[in-house]
Amino acid sequence: MAHPAQHEHQQHTGQEHHGHQGHEGHPGHSGHEGHEGHADHAAHGRHAGHAGHGGHAAGASWRMAALATLHCLTGCAIGEVLGMVLGTAFGLHNGATVVLSVLLAFVFGYALTMRGVLKAGLDVRAAVKVALAADTVSILVMELIDNSVMVTVPGAMDAGLGDLLFWIALAGSLALAFALTVPVNKWMIGRGRGHAVVHAHHQH
């Protein structure tokens, strides 16, 4: 027969042991651990998604850059030829003809981009913003190179549309502008700028 003091000690020990087990199995404590695990998992998911986005931006290919530059080249070529035609028709000086050609190159370059994004469902205001973001730097670089060559080649600006010199100089200037603008577009697309904006709208 156990001593009353021993019996009370056993009951007290059992109550403490039971209370300790209850504390460990408290739902709130377990839920807190689950919440931390969920938060860690969500944070990991956000980090992985961010890393994937960075990888996509860094993966801009030369082909993508070349296609974007070719798109700008088309608008520039149209603007250049039309500017020369109008300059000749109205008897403009070389400086005025160059300014007109540059303006028309921007107009047609933006117009080609806007046509594509309007088909993707954007309104006119949004399409204008996309075109400005996508083509401004590319067309500016291309026109700077193109017109520098045209002005530098002796007699190219004074040659008429029927002269072979004009077309040879124009073709050479556009080819050089294309070659030097492709790396610029690759750099911009790789950082989510330039024609990357257009591609994002085409994907949605």
C-alpha positions in Angstrom: 0.0 0.0 0.0 1.4 3.3 -1.2 2.0 6.1 1.2 -0.4 9.0 0.8 2.4 11.4 0.1 3.7 9.1 -2.6 0.2 8.8 -4.1 -0.1 12.6 -4.2 3.3 12.9 -5.8 2.4 10.4 -8.5 -0.9 12.3 -9.3 1.0 15.6 -9.4 3.6 14.1 -11.7 1.0 12.6 -14.0 -0.9 16.0 -14.2 2.4 17.7 -15.1 3.2 15.1 -17.7 -0.3 15.3 -19.2 -0.1 19.1 -19.3 3.2 19.0 -21.1 1.9 16.7 -23.7 -1.1 18.9 -24.2 1.1 21.9 -24.6 3.1 20.2 -27.3 0.0 19.1 -29.2 -1.6 22.5 -29.0 -3.3 23.1 -32.4 -2.2 26.7 -32.5 1.5 25.7 -32.1 1.2 23.2 -34.9 -0.7 25.6 -37.1 2.0 28.2 -36.5 4.6 25.8 -37.8 2.5 25.0 -40.8 2.0 28.7 -41.5 5.8 29.2 -41.4 6.2 26.3 -43.8 3.6 27.7 -46.1 5.3 31.2 -46.0 8.7 29.6 -46.8 7.2 27.7 -49.7 5.5 30.8 -51.1 8.7 32.8 -50.7 10.6 30.1 -52.5 8.0 30.1 -55.3 8.3 33.9 -55.7 12.1 33.6 -55.8 12.0 30.9 -58.4 9.6 32.8 -60.5 11.8 35.9 -60.3 14.8 33.9 -61.3 12.9 32.4 -64.2 11.9 35.9 -65.4 15.5 37.0 -65.3 16.5 34.0 -67.3 13.9 34.8 -69.9 15.2 38.4 -70.2 18.8 37.3 -70.5 17.9 34.8 -73.2 17.3 37.3 -76.0 18.5 35.6 -79.2 20.3 37.2 -82.1 17.4 36.0 -84.3 14.9 37.9 -82.2 17.1 41.0 -82.4 17.5 40.7 -86.1 13.8 40.4 -86.7 13.1 43.5 -84.5 15.8 45.4 -86.5 14.4 44.2 -89.8 11.0 45.5 -88.7 12.5 49.0 -88.0 14.5 48.8 -91.2 11.4 48.4 -93.2 9.8 51.5 -91.8 13.1 53.4 -92.2 13.5 52.3 -95.8 10.0 53.4 -96.7 10.5 56.8 -95.0 13.9 57.3 -96.6 12.7 56.6 -100.2 9.5 58.6 -99.7 11.4 61.5 -98.2 13.8 61.5 -101.1 10.9 61.4 -103.6 9.2 64.3 -101.9 12.4 66.3 -101.5 13.1 65.9 -105.2 9.6 66.7 -106.2 9.5 69.9 -104.2 13.1 70.9 -104.9 14.1 70.8 -101.2 17.7 71.3 -100.1 19.7 68.4 -98.8 19.2 69.3 -95.2 15.5 69.6 -95.5 15.3 66.3 -97.4 17.2 64.6 -94.7 14.9 66.0 -92.0 11.8 64.9 -93.9 13.2 61.4 -94.5 14.0 61.0 -90.8 10.5 62.2 -89.8 8.9 59.8 -92.3 11.1 56.9 -91.1 9.8 57.4 -87.6 6.2 57.7 -88.8 6.3 54.5 -90.8 8.3 52.6 -88.2 5.8 53.5 -85.5 2.9 52.7 -87.8 4.1 49.2 -88.5 4.4 48.5 -84.8 1.0 50.0 -84.0 -0.6 47.9 -86.7 0.6 44.7 -85.0 -0.4 45.6 -81.4 -3.7 47.0 -82.5 -4.5 43.6 -84.0 -3.5 42.1 -80.6 -6.4 44.1 -79.0 -4.8 47.3 -77.7 -6.5 50.7 -78.1 -4.9 53.5 -80.0 -3.4 55.3 -77.0 -1.9 52.1 -75.6 -0.6 51.2 -79.1 1.1 54.5 -79.4 2.9 54.0 -76.1 4.0 50.6 -77.1 5.4 51.9 -80.4 7.2 54.7 -78.7 8.8 52.3 -76.2 9.6 49.7 -78.8 11.0 51.6 -81.8 12.4 55.0 -80.7 15.9 54.0 -79.8 16.2 51.5 -82.7 15.0 54.0 -85.3 17.1 56.8 -83.9 20.3 54.7 -84.1 19.4 53.4 -87.5 18.6 56.9 -88.9 21.8 58.4 -87.4 23.9 55.7 -89.2 21.9 55.7 -92.4 21.9 59.5 -93.0 25.6 59.8 -91.9 26.5 57.4 -94.7 24.3 59.2 -97.2 25.7 62.5 -96.4 29.3 61.2 -96.4 29.2 59.4 -99.8 30.1 62.1 -102.4 27.2 63.0 -104.7 24.7 60.6 -103.0 22.4 63.3 -101.8 22.6 65.2 -105.1 21.8 62.1 -107.1 18.3 61.6 -108.4 16.1 58.6 -107.9 17.1 57.5 -111.4 20.8 57.5 -110.6 22.4 54.2 -109.6 24.6 56.0 -107.1 21.6 57.0 -105.0 20.4 53.4 -104.7 23.8 51.9 -104.1 24.5 54.5 -101.3 21.0 53.9 -99.8 21.4 50.1 -99.9 24.8 50.3 -98.3 23.7 52.8 -95.6 20.7 50.6 -94.7 22.8 47.5 -94.5 25.4 49.2 -92.2 22.6 50.6 -90.1 21.0 47.1 -89.8 24.3 45.5 -88.8 25.1 48.1 -86.1 21.5 48.3 -84.7 21.1 44.5 -84.2 23.4 44.4 -81.1 21.5 47.4 -79.7 18.2 45.7 -80.0 19.6 42.5 -78.5 20.8 44.4 -75.5 17.4 46.2 -75.1 15.3 43.0 -75.6 17.5 41.2 -73.1 16.5 43.7 -70.5 12.8 43.7 -71.2 12.9 46.9 -73.3 12.5 47.8 -76.9 10.7 45.1 -78.9 10.3 43.0 -75.8 7.3 45.2 -75.1 5.8 44.3 -78.4 6.4 40.5 -77.8 4.8 40.7 -74.4 1.5 42.0 -76.0 1.6 39.4 -78.7 1.9 36.6 -76.2 -1.3 37.7 -74.3 
